[in-house]
Amino acid sequence: MSWIPSESVSGWLKGGFDLHLSHYDAPPTDHVADTAEVEAMRADDRFRFANVISGWADFSNGRPVGGWAEESGLLMGSTTVRLAVGRATFLGYSLPALREIAVPDDDTVVLTQTVGGRTGVPLPRPVKHPPYVRWQAPIVWTTLALTLRRDGSSEVALVGASAFPRHWVYDGRGAISAKSAVTDLKNWMDHSFGPRTPWGNQDSEALVVAAESAIERQLSGEIMSGKAGERPEIRVLQEGHLLTRQGDVDDHVFLVLDGVLDVLVDDEQVGEVGPGAVLGERAVLEGGLRTATVRARTRARVARIPGAALDSSSLQELADGHRREDGSDRMDGSGGMDVADGSGGAGAPGE
C-alpha cells in the first residue's frame, strides 16, 4: 500500500499541498482484514495505490505449477484537489500489470508482480532527460515477489519500487511486515518516466526495513500530532553522520521519519532502524547516558522531542521490547497493500 507522508514532500511541490491542491495521507492501518477493506480504503482516498498479490501453487504432479488469484492486481486511487470553484477528483492512470512465474526448484514457486501508474493531475516540470520538460506526473510502482513452498509456507518481499511515495507491505494475515525505508521526491520527479520504469527497461531496487512495533506506532502518533505537549524538532542527517554517540549525555527521544540508520555498540553493529522506529528511550529512563551510537546509513530525517514529554510507562514498554529484539541489555535503539497475500497459495495441492 503506497501513501504520501506529510514529511516526505518539500520544495515548491509542498506549496501545492499546503494550499490543498493535493493532500497528504494519514498512515494506513497496521492491519487489513481482506481485499474488501483495501477497496473501502481506496474509496475513502486513504492511499495512492495498492499492489494486491495473491496466487496458488500445485505441487501434486512432479514439477510444480502456479497461477494468479482473481483479486491479484492494481488498486489505483484517485486525487481530489481544491479549486477556486470547488473540488475536482482526478482518477489515476493505471499501467498494465507485469507478471512472471518462476519455479527455481521442485519445492518452490515464485510469483512476481509489478503494478503502478500515475495521477491524473498534471505535474508540469523540467526533467533531466529528453524532452527535458514533462507535463504528466511521474510514474509510481511496486514490484512484489510472493514465494510459495511445498510445505505450505509462504513469504512476500518488496523487490522493487519507485523512489516515491512510501510503500508498506502486509503479509497474508493482513499484518504490516515491512516498509520502504527511503522516499526521494526529487529523484522520482526527475527520472520516473519513459524507459526508467519497469514498463521501459528499468526497475529500482527497494531499500526495505522491518515494520515498527505497536508501541512505536503509538508513540509516533503522539510525537507528530503534538499530543505529547510540544511539536518535535525535525532534523536531517546526511549519510555517515551520527544521530547519537555512545557515552554522550542526552534526554531526547527520536522518531525516524525517513532513511536507514545503523545502531552500534562498542563500534559493532547490533541493529538497523528505519521509518517508524523510536530511539533513545534507554538514556531517558536510565540516567541520561547513551548506550549506543546511531549512524545514518542513508540520508535520513528524524523528529526530536524531549523524553520528559512522553509517558514513562510507554518508554519502558519500548525499552523492554528493544531488549527482547536485541537479545541483550546493550541497545539504545530499535531492533529493527503493497498488500501481499500468500494465504491462498501453498495450501492443498491443486488449490
Secondary structure, 3 states (H helix, E strand, C coil): CEECCHHHCCHHHHHHHHCCCCCCCCCCCCECCCHHHHHHHHHCCCCCEEEEEEEEEECCCCCCEEEECCCCEEEECEEEEEECCEEEEEECEEEEEEEEEEEEECCEEEEEEEEEEECCCCCCEECCCCCCEECCCCCEEEEEEEEEECCCCEEEEEEEECCCCEEEEECCCCEEEEEECCCCHHHHHHHCCHHHCCCCCCCCCCCEEECCCHHHHHHHHHHHHCCCCCCCEEEEECCCCEEECCCCECCEEEEEEECCEEEEECCEEEEEECCCCEECHHHHHCCCECCCEEEECCCEEEEEEEHHHCCHHHHHHHHHHHHHHHCCCCCCCCCCCCEEECCCCCCCCCC
